[in-house]
Structures are given as structure tokens and as C-alpha cells.
Amino acid sequence: MIIVLKPHSTEETITRVENMVKNRGLDTHIVRGTEMTIIGCIGDTTLIDPRLFEVDSSVYPEAAGAILERLADVGYVGKLQDDRKYDEHWSLLVSPQTTTLSAAFDALVVDPSNSLIAKENSPLYDWYCLVTDAEWKKRPMVETLRFIHPIN
């Protein structure tokens, strides 16, 4: 597995992402270019869920495509047909006035098959139950977003 960081990433960012890999039992090989940095993951890469890096703000923008694909899988967005390779267009397919963020949250944040949360005795099971039952996830998107970012 390789992780491509955004151009001109700081040493702090490189170290943080490198530690995310090392904390999961792998070693790293860093390639520093004049603009971009690549972190190669050495070892059993099945120990790392690549989705961990897809939502990291320091990882190259392909992550946005992965996020949109996940939201498409749960029916929140759809990709508009377009022949342009690098200029994709997406559309919201649900009503923010009636649709909750529950399925989107689950698709983006939590993998229910993860062994850390999948069983009642697993380390994060209680946290997973708390988060999946959260009230904000049950409200329509527009209400949740107004609560998070009030409009004056």
C-alpha cells in the first residue's frame, strides 16, 4: 500500500501519517519529492483499512472520490455521466429536509464488520452502540447541519 500526501506536506503531517501506519504494526518507507511525499507501507497491509486515510485531510484529493463513492453506495449522491476524467460532477439524491445522516455516517465512519466493534465483548462495542444510536443521526440533515453550523 502507498499513501500519497498532498503537495508540500509539513514534516508534522508526514510524521503523523507515518505513525498511523507504524501504530498498526507496519514499517514505512518515505519517498520525499520536491512537491509530494509518498509513504510506502511495508508488512501485512491487511492490518490497515485504507479507508482510514481516505478521509484524512493530508492525503491527496482522490480521497474525495472514495467518500463520494461510499455515499453513492447508500443512495445519498449520484455521479453524473461525464466523459471528463478529472472533473467529476456529483448530485445530491436525497432531500436534506427529510433524510437523516445515519446511513452516511455509518458508511463513512464505521465499518460494522470491524473486529474491534463487531461483537459484544469487543473493545469498542459500547462506543459503537452509543454512536449508532445518537440522536443527531436521527434528525433530518438540514436540522443537524443547522445545529452544527448555526445560520445567523
C-alpha positions in Angstrom: 0.0 0.0 0.0 1.2 3.5 -0.7 -0.1 6.7 0.7 0.3 9.9 -1.4 0.3 13.0 0.7 -0.8 16.4 -0.6 1.8 18.6 -2.2 4.1 20.4 0.2 3.0 18.4 3.3 4.7 19.5 6.5 7.1 17.3 8.5 4.5 17.2 11.2 1.9 15.8 8.8 4.3 13.3 7.4 5.2 12.1 10.9 1.6 11.9 11.9 0.6 9.7 8.9 3.7 7.6 9.3 2.9 7.0 12.9 -0.7 6.0 12.0 0.9 3.2 9.8 3.5 2.2 12.4 0.9 2.1 15.2 -0.8 -0.7 13.2 2.3 -2.9 13.2 3.8 -2.0 9.8 7.0 -0.3 8.8 7.3 2.6 6.4 9.5 3.8 3.6 9.2 7.5 2.8 9.9 9.0 -0.6 10.2 12.8 -0.5 9.8 14.5 -3.8 10.2 18.2 -4.5 6.4 18.6 -4.2 4.8 15.4 -2.9 5.7 12.8 -0.3 4.8 9.1 -0.7 4.7 6.8 2.3 5.1 3.1 1.4 3.6 0.6 3.9 5.9 -2.4 4.5 4.4 -5.5 6.0 1.0 -7.1 6.2 -1.1 -4.3 4.8 -4.3 -6.2 5.6 -3.7 -4.9 9.1 -4.6 -1.4 7.8 -8.0 -0.4 6.5 -7.2 2.0 3.6 -10.4 3.9 4.4 -8.6 5.3 7.4 -6.6 7.5 5.1 -9.3 8.4 2.6 -10.8 10.9 5.0 -7.5 12.3 6.2 -7.1 16.0 5.2 -3.4 15.5 4.4 -4.0 12.7 1.9 -4.2 13.5 -1.8 -7.6 14.5 -3.2 -8.5 11.1 -4.6 -10.0 10.6 -1.1 -12.9 12.8 -2.1 -13.8 10.4 -4.8 -13.7 7.5 -2.4 -16.0 9.4 0.0 -18.5 10.2 -2.8 -18.5 6.5 -3.9 -19.4 5.4 -0.4 -22.2 8.0 -0.2 -23.4 6.7 -3.6 -23.5 3.2 -2.2 -26.0 4.2 0.4 -28.0 6.4 -2.1 -27.1 9.9 -0.9 -25.4 11.1 -4.1 -25.1 10.1 -7.7 -22.3 10.6 -10.2 -23.5 12.5 -13.3 -22.5 10.9 -16.6 -19.5 12.7 -17.9 -16.6 11.8 -20.2 -14.1 14.1 -18.4 -11.7 12.0 -16.3 -10.6 14.6 -13.8 -13.6 16.9 -13.5 -16.3 14.7 -12.0 -19.7 16.0 -11.1 -22.0 14.6 -8.4 -25.5 15.4 -7.3 -27.3 15.0 -4.0 -30.1 12.5 -4.5 -31.9 12.8 -1.1 -33.8 15.6 0.5 -31.9 17.3 3.3 -35.3 18.2 4.8 -36.3 14.6 5.3 -33.2 12.4 5.1 -31.0 11.8 8.2 -27.2 11.5 8.3 -27.4 8.0 9.8 -26.5 5.9 6.7 -23.9 8.4 5.6 -22.3 8.4 8.9 -22.2 4.6 9.1 -20.9 4.4 5.5 -18.1 6.9 6.1 -17.0 6.4 9.7 -17.8 3.0 11.0 -17.3 -0.4 9.4 -19.6 -2.7 11.4 -17.7 -5.8 10.4 -14.5 -4.4 12.1 -13.5 -6.9 14.8 -13.0 -4.0 17.3 -16.7 -3.3 17.3 -18.4 -6.3 15.7 -19.1 -8.4 18.9 -20.5 -7.5 22.3 -17.2 -8.2 24.0 -15.0 -6.3 21.6 -13.1 -3.2 22.8 -15.2 -0.5 21.1 -18.6 -2.2 21.1 -20.1 0.2 23.7 -18.8 3.2 21.8 -20.2 1.9 18.6 -23.6 1.4 20.1 -23.6 4.9 21.6 -22.6 6.5 18.3 -25.0 4.5 16.2 -27.9 5.4 18.5 -27.0 9.1 18.7 -30.0 11.5 18.4 -28.4 13.8 15.9 -28.2 11.0 13.4 -32.0 10.6 13.6 -32.8 14.2 12.7 -33.1 15.4 9.1 -29.8 16.6 7.6 -30.9 20.2 7.5 -31.6 20.3 11.3 -28.3 18.6 12.1 -26.3 20.9 9.9 -28.0 24.0 11.4 -27.2 22.7 14.9 -23.5 22.2 13.9 -23.2 25.5 12.0 -26.0 27.9 13.0 -27.1 30.4 10.5 -27.4 34.0 11.9 
